[in-house]
Amino acid sequence: MCRHPELCPTADSPDREAAAVLAAHPEQGWSLLCNGLIVFDDTGDLLPDGQVVAPHRPV
């Protein structure tokens, strides 16, 4: 999905949240990244295959 000169991390890599934002919806609390990941303001993620990553705030 990534089309910029420097490739973004894939949705299954540990640094997946470092991908570029394609669409931001702060009023709804989520953003779509170029690797297909949806990140939520509560730090949870939704992977392109439908898997959920629970919120992972620092303690």
ZATOR-752379 format. One record per atom (N, C-alpha, C, O, CB): residue number from 0; residue in one letter; atom name; x, y, z. Coordinates in pm, 1 decimal, always signed. Atoms other than C-alpha are relative to their C-alpha. Glycine has a CB too. Example, Ala and Ser with C-alpha at 12.3 -4.5 7.8 and 13.67 -1.06 7.14 Angstrom:
residues 2
NODE     n   res   atom       east      north         up
NODE     0     A      N      +89.0     -119.0       +0.0
NODE     0     A     CA    +1230.0     -450.0     +780.0
NODE     0     A      C      +90.0     +120.0       +0.0
NODE     0     A      O     +193.6     +118.1      +66.5
NODE     0     A     CB      -99.2       +2.7     +124.6
NODE     1     S      N      -82.0     -119.0       -6.0
NODE     1     S     CA    +1367.0     -106.0     +714.0
NODE     1     S      C      -77.0     +109.0      +73.0
NODE     1     S      O      -26.1     +219.8      +89.9
NODE     1     S     CB      +41.4      +46.2     -141.5
***
This chain:
residues 59
NODE     n   res   atom       east      north         up
NODE     0     M      N      +81.1     -120.0       +0.0
NODE     0     M     CA       +0.0       +0.0       +0.0
NODE     0     M      C      +85.3     +126.4       +0.0
NODE     0     M      O      +42.6     +229.5      -51.9
NODE     0     M     CB      -92.2       -0.1     +119.4
NODE     1     C      N      -86.2     -117.3      -15.1
NODE     1     C     CA     +287.3     +237.4      +70.5
NODE     1     C      C      +59.3      +39.8     -134.5
NODE     1     C      O     +118.9      -42.6     -204.0
NODE     1     C     CB     +112.3      -27.6     +101.9
NODE     2     R      N      -49.1      -45.5     +129.5
NODE     2     R     CA     +378.9     +449.4     -229.5
NODE     2     R      C      +99.2     +114.8      +10.9
NODE     2     R      O     +130.4     +177.4      -90.4
NODE     2     R     CB     -115.2      +41.6      -86.0
NODE     3     H      N      -97.0     -108.0       -8.9
NODE     3     H     CA     +625.6     +701.9      -90.3
NODE     3     H      C     +140.2      -54.4      -23.5
NODE     3     H      O     +161.3     -175.6      -21.2
NODE     3     H     CB       -8.7      +70.1     +136.8
NODE     4     P      N     -136.8      +43.8      +31.8
NODE     4     P     CA     +998.4     +693.5     -168.3
NODE     4     P      C      +60.4      -91.3     +107.4
NODE     4     P      O     +127.2     -189.6      +75.3
NODE     4     P     CB      +89.3     +121.3      -18.8
NODE     5     E      N      -49.8      +84.2     -108.5
NODE     5     E     CA    +1085.3     +550.0     +172.5
NODE     5     E      C     -115.4      -86.5      +49.6
NODE     5     E      O     -216.4      -34.4      +96.8
NODE     5     E     CB      +60.4      +86.4     +116.8
NODE     6     L      N     +109.5      +89.9      -36.0
NODE     6     L     CA     +875.0     +242.2     +247.5
NODE     6     L      C      -29.3       +2.6     +148.9
NODE     6     L      O      +61.3       +9.4     +232.0
NODE     6     L     CB      +32.3     -141.4      -43.1
NODE     7     C      N      +44.1       +5.2     -139.4
NODE     7     C     CA     +674.5     +234.2     +567.2
NODE     7     C      C       +4.1     -144.3      +49.1
NODE     7     C      O       +3.7     -237.3      -31.6
NODE     7     C     CB     -143.0      +59.3      +15.5
NODE     8     P      N       +0.8     +136.0      -54.0
NODE     8     P     CA     +681.6      -65.4     +802.6
NODE     8     P      C     -132.7      -70.0      -32.2
NODE     8     P      O     -236.9       -5.4      -42.6
NODE     8     P     CB      +23.8       +2.5     +152.9
NODE     9     T      N     +120.6      +77.3      +28.5
NODE     9     T     CA     +433.6     -341.8     +726.6
NODE     9     T      C      -88.4       -7.2     +124.6
NODE     9     T      O      -44.4      +23.4     +235.4
NODE     9     T     CB      +36.6     -142.2      -48.7
NODE    10     A      N      +95.5       +7.4     -110.1
NODE    10     A     CA     +125.9     -396.7     +941.3
NODE    10     A      C      +35.6     -107.5     +101.5
NODE    10     A      O      -12.6     -103.0     +214.7
NODE    10     A     CB     -138.0      -25.4      -53.6
NODE    11     D      N      -36.1     +105.3      -94.3
NODE    11     D     CA     +281.0     -706.4    +1099.2
NODE    11     D      C     +138.5      +19.6      +62.4
NODE    11     D      O     +185.9      -67.9     +134.8
NODE    11     D     CB       -5.3     -133.3      -69.1
NODE    12     S      N     -131.2      -26.1      -59.7
NODE    12     S     CA     +615.1     -549.1    +1194.6
NODE    12     S      C      -16.7      +68.9     +136.1
NODE    12     S      O     -118.8     +133.2     +160.3
NODE    12     S     CB      +86.7      +87.4      -94.9
NODE    13     P      N       +9.8      -59.8     -134.4
NODE    13     P     CA     +686.6     -433.0    +1552.8
NODE    13     P      C      -15.5     +152.6       -1.6
NODE    13     P      O      -77.0     +209.1      +88.9
NODE    13     P     CB     +123.0      -36.3      +80.5
NODE    14     D      N       +9.5     -146.5       +6.7
NODE    14     D     CA     +716.3      -67.3    +1443.4
NODE    14     D      C     -110.6      +46.1      -95.0
NODE    14     D      O     -100.0     +152.7     -155.8
NODE    14     D     CB     +133.8      +59.1      -44.3
NODE    15     R      N     +108.1      -26.9      +94.9
NODE    15     R     CA     +391.6      -74.2    +1240.6
NODE    15     R      C      -65.7     +136.4      +16.5
NODE    15     R      O     -115.4     +192.1      -81.4
NODE    15     R     CB     -104.0     -105.1      +12.9
NODE    16     E      N      +64.2     -129.5      -24.1
NODE    16     E     CA     +260.3     +246.7    +1401.6
NODE    16     E      C      +82.5     +117.7      -52.1
NODE    16     E      O      +37.3     +232.0      -45.0
NODE    16     E     CB      -25.1      +17.9     +148.1
NODE    17     A      N      -84.3     -105.8      +55.3
NODE    17     A     CA     +546.3     +444.6    +1242.4
NODE    17     A      C      -33.6      +30.5     -145.8
NODE    17     A      O      +27.9     +118.8     -205.5
NODE    17     A     CB     +146.1      -38.8      +11.6
NODE    18     A      N      +39.9      -23.5     +139.7
NODE    18     A     CA     +378.0     +428.6     +899.6
NODE    18     A      C      -66.8     +136.8      -13.7
NODE    18     A      O     -115.0     +193.8      +84.2
NODE    18     A     CB      -95.9     -111.8      -49.2
NODE    19     A      N      +58.1     -131.6      +27.8
NODE    19     A     CA     +251.1     +748.2     +736.3
NODE    19     A      C     -152.6       -4.1      +10.7
NODE    19     A      O     -216.1     -104.4      -21.8
NODE    19     A     CB      +42.1      +48.6     -140.1
NODE    20     V      N     +145.3      -13.0      -12.7
NODE    20     V     CA     -103.4     +867.2     +805.4
NODE    20     V      C      -60.1      +34.6     -136.0
NODE    20     V      O      -18.1     +130.6     -200.6
NODE    20     V     CB      -37.3     +108.2     +105.5
NODE    21     L      N      +73.0      -28.1     +123.9
NODE    21     L     CA     -335.2     +850.8     +502.6
NODE    21     L      C     -124.0      +83.8      +27.4
NODE    21     L      O     -156.1     +175.9      -47.8
NODE    21     L     CB      -39.5     -130.6      -69.9
NODE    22     A      N     +121.8      -71.5      -35.6
NODE    22     A     CA     -650.4     +973.2     +674.4
NODE    22     A      C       -7.5      +11.3     +151.5
NODE    22     A      O       +0.9      -89.0     +222.4
NODE    22     A     CB     -126.0      -71.5      -56.9
NODE    23     A      N       +9.9      -23.3     -144.4
NODE    23     A     CA     -683.5    +1129.6    +1019.4
NODE    23     A      C     -141.4      +46.2      +33.3
NODE    23     A      O     -196.6     +133.5      -33.6
NODE    23     A     CB     +105.1     +105.4      +47.3
NODE    24     H      N     +133.4      -37.0      -47.9
NODE    24     H     CA    -1014.9    +1154.9    +1202.3
NODE    24     H      C       +5.2      +19.8     +150.9
NODE    24     H      O      -51.7      -59.6     +225.6
NODE    24     H     CB     -105.6     -108.4      -37.7
NODE    25     P      N      -14.2      -21.8     -144.1
NODE    25     P     CA     -927.2    +1302.5    +1543.3
NODE    25     P      C     -133.6      +20.5      +71.1
NODE    25     P      O     -146.1       -9.3     +189.9
NODE    25     P     CB      +88.5     +119.3      +24.7
NODE    26     E      N     +131.6      -19.2      -61.8
NODE    26     E     CA    -1291.7    +1392.8    +1603.8
NODE    26     E      C      -66.8     -133.5      +32.2
NODE    26     E      O     -154.8     -140.6     +117.9
NODE    26     E     CB      -90.3      +82.5      -92.0
NODE    27     Q      N      +52.5     +134.3      -24.3
NODE    27     Q     CA    -1368.5    +1019.6    +1590.9
NODE    27     Q      C     +100.0      -86.8      +75.2
NODE    27     Q      O      +65.9     -196.2     +120.0
NODE    27     Q     CB      -37.3      -66.4     -131.6
NODE    28     G      N      -98.4      +72.3      -79.3
NODE    28     G     CA    -1046.7     +908.6    +1759.5
NODE    28     G      C      +79.0     -107.2      -72.7
NODE    28     G      O     +127.7     -200.5       -8.9
NODE    28     G     CB      -66.9      -61.3     +112.6
NODE    29     W      N      -76.9     +101.3      +72.4
NODE    29     W     CA     -876.4     +710.4    +1481.8
NODE    29     W      C      +68.4      +59.2     -122.9
NODE    29     W      O      +31.8     +166.0     -172.0
NODE    29     W     CB      -90.9     -115.9      -41.5
NODE    30     S      N      -72.2      -37.6     +121.7
NODE    30     S     CA     -633.8     +733.1    +1188.6
NODE    30     S      C      +30.8     -126.4      -79.3
NODE    30     S      O      +55.0     -232.9      -22.6
NODE    30     S     CB     +131.3      +78.1      +33.7
NODE    31     L      N      -36.3     +109.6      +90.2
NODE    31     L     CA     -568.1     +511.1     +887.0
NODE    31     L      C     +141.9      +23.4      -46.6
NODE    31     L      O     +174.0     +130.6      -97.8
NODE    31     L     CB      -98.3      -10.2     -121.6
NODE    32     L      N     -138.5       -9.3      +43.7
NODE    32     L     CA     -201.8     +443.4     +814.1
NODE    32     L      C      +16.0      -66.5     -136.2
NODE    32     L      O      -68.2     -146.5     -177.0
NODE    32     L     CB      +94.3      -64.6     +103.2
NODE    33     C      N      -18.8      +50.5     +136.2
NODE    33     C     CA      -59.2     +359.6     +471.8
NODE    33     C      C      +23.9     -150.5       -5.7
NODE    33     C      O      +15.3     -209.3     -113.5
NODE    33     C     CB     +115.6      +71.0      -64.8
NODE    34     N      N      -17.4     +145.0       -1.6
NODE    34     N     CA      +11.5       +0.7     +579.5
NODE    34     N      C     -131.3      -72.8      +29.5
NODE    34     N      O     -132.1     -194.0      +51.1
NODE    34     N     CB     +105.1      -38.7     +103.2
NODE    35     G      N     +131.1      +60.5      -22.0
NODE    35     G     CA     -363.6      -56.8     +631.7
NODE    35     G      C      -40.9       -7.0     +145.2
NODE    35     G      O     -151.9      -50.9     +175.3
NODE    35     G     CB       -2.0     -136.1      -56.9
NODE    36     L      N      +26.7       +3.4     -143.2
NODE    36     L     CA     -346.4      -26.0    +1010.1
NODE    36     L      C      -90.3     +116.4      +38.3
NODE    36     L      O      -72.1     +228.1      -10.2
NODE    36     L     CB     +131.5       +4.6      +80.6
NODE    37     I      N      +79.8     -107.1      -58.3
NODE    37     I     CA     -613.5     +171.9    +1193.3
NODE    37     I      C      +45.4      +12.8     +144.6
NODE    37     I      O      +39.0      -83.1     +221.4
NODE    37     I     CB     -155.8      -28.7      -10.7
NODE    38     V      N      -44.9      -25.3     -136.9
NODE    38     V     CA     -477.7     +328.4    +1510.8
NODE    38     V      C     -102.8      +88.5      +69.4
NODE    38     V      O     -156.4     +182.5      +10.7
NODE    38     V     CB     +141.6      +66.7       +1.9
NODE    39     F      N      +98.2      -73.2      -78.8
NODE    39     F     CA     -704.6     +458.0    +1784.2
NODE    39     F      C      +70.0      +84.4     +105.7
NODE    39     F      O     +181.7      +54.0     +147.6
NODE    39     F     CB     -100.1      -96.6      +65.7
NODE    40     D      N      -56.7      -89.8      -99.5
NODE    40     D     CA     -645.8     +739.4    +2032.1
NODE    40     D      C      +31.2      -69.8     +132.4
NODE    40     D      O     +118.3      -24.5     +206.7
NODE    40     D     CB      -94.5     +114.5      +24.4
NODE    41     D      N      -26.6      +71.2     -125.2
NODE    41     D     CA     -657.1     +489.9    +2320.0
NODE    41     D      C     +119.6      -94.1      -12.1
NODE    41     D      O     +145.7     -172.3      +79.3
NODE    41     D     CB     -123.2      -78.7      +42.7
NODE    42     T      N     -119.7      +77.7      +36.2
NODE    42     T     CA     -345.2     +324.5    +2161.1
NODE    42     T      C      -30.9     -142.2      -45.4
NODE    42     T      O      +61.3     -222.0      -62.1
NODE    42     T     CB      +94.1       -5.4     +117.2
NODE    43     G      N      +34.8     +128.7      +58.8
NODE    43     G     CA     -537.3      +20.0    +2036.7
NODE    43     G      C      +15.6       +7.7     -151.6
NODE    43     G      O      +18.7     +116.6     -209.0
NODE    43     G     CB     -144.7      -41.1      +38.5
NODE    44     D      N      -17.6       +6.7     +144.8
NODE    44     D     CA     -494.2      -95.1    +1676.1
NODE    44     D      C      -96.1     -102.6      -58.2
NODE    44     D      O     -137.4     -196.9       +9.3
NODE    44     D     CB     +146.3      -35.3      -36.5
NODE    45     L      N      +74.3      +97.8      +77.2
NODE    45     L     CA     -698.9     -275.4    +1414.5
NODE    45     L      C      +84.4      -31.5     -121.8
NODE    45     L      O     +109.9      +55.7     -204.9
NODE    45     L     CB     -143.1      +52.1      -39.8
NODE    46     L      N      -84.4      +43.0     +110.7
NODE    46     L     CA     -486.3     -476.0    +1171.4
NODE    46     L      C      -84.0      -20.2     -125.5
NODE    46     L      O     -205.1      -40.4     -115.9
NODE    46     L     CB      +75.0     -129.4      +36.0
NODE    47     P      N      +74.5      +16.1     +125.5
NODE    47     P     CA     -582.3     -507.1     +802.7
NODE    47     P      C      -76.8     -131.9      -10.1
NODE    47     P      O     -178.3     -139.0      -79.4
NODE    47     P     CB      +94.7      +10.3     -115.8
NODE    48     D      N      +68.6     +129.8       +6.6
NODE    48     D     CA     -680.6     -872.7     +854.2
NODE    48     D      C     -112.6      -12.3     +103.1
NODE    48     D      O     -173.9     -118.4     +115.2
NODE    48     D     CB     +100.3     -112.5      +20.8
NODE    49     G      N     +108.2       -1.2      -98.0
NODE    49     G     CA     -928.9     -775.8    +1129.7
NODE    49     G      C      +41.0      -31.0     +141.9
NODE    49     G      O      -41.0      -20.8     +233.2
NODE    49     G     CB     -102.4      -95.5      -40.3
NODE    50     Q      N      -46.5      +27.2     -136.0
NODE    50     Q     CA     -715.5     -871.9    +1429.0
NODE    50     Q      C       +6.5     +129.9      +79.6
NODE    50     Q      O      +35.0     +236.4      +24.8
NODE    50     Q     CB     +138.5      -69.2       -2.0
NODE    51     V      N       -1.8     -115.7      -89.2
NODE    51     V     CA     -733.8     -636.8    +1726.4
NODE    51     V      C     +125.0       -5.8      +86.9
NODE    51     V      O     +160.4     -111.4     +139.3
NODE    51     V     CB     -128.1       +4.7      +87.9
NODE    52     V      N     -110.8      -12.8      -93.3
NODE    52     V     CA     -431.5     -515.6    +1921.7
NODE    52     V      C      -51.6      +86.5     +113.7
NODE    52     V      O      -90.5     +201.4      +92.6
NODE    52     V     CB     +129.4      +62.0      -68.2
NODE    53     A      N      +53.3      -70.3     -116.5
NODE    53     A     CA     -536.7     -413.9    +2271.7
NODE    53     A      C      +81.0     +127.5      +26.2
NODE    53     A      O     +198.3     +135.3      -10.4
NODE    53     A     CB       +1.7      -92.1     +124.9
NODE    54     P      N      -73.3     -121.0      -35.2
NODE    54     P     CA     -445.3      -65.6    +2396.4
NODE    54     P      C     +127.2      -34.5      +76.0
NODE    54     P      O     +128.5     -124.0     +160.5
NODE    54     P     CB      -87.9      +93.7      +83.3
NODE    55     H      N     -130.4      +31.0      -59.8
NODE    55     H     CA      -81.3      -59.0    +2500.9
NODE    55     H      C      +68.8     +128.3      +48.5
NODE    55     H      O     +178.7     +162.8       +5.1
NODE    55     H     CB      +90.5      -74.1     -102.1
NODE    56     R      N      -53.8     -123.4      -58.4
NODE    56     R     CA      -26.4     +260.5    +2697.4
NODE    56     R      C     +118.3      -34.3      +90.2
NODE    56     R      O     +120.8     -139.7     +153.8
NODE    56     R     CB     -110.0      +76.6      +80.2
NODE    57     P      N     -110.8      +22.6      -93.7
NODE    57     P     CA     +300.6     +294.1    +2885.9
NODE    57     P      C      -49.9       +7.5     +143.4
NODE    57     P      O     -138.9      +86.4     +175.2
NODE    57     P     CB     +113.0     +102.9      -22.7
NODE    58     V      N      +42.1       +5.2     -141.2
NODE    58     V     CA     +265.3     +215.7    +3254.6
NODE    58     V      C      +68.2     +107.6      +79.2
NODE    58     V      O      +45.6     +119.2     +199.7
NODE    58     V     CB      +30.1     -136.6      +61.7
***
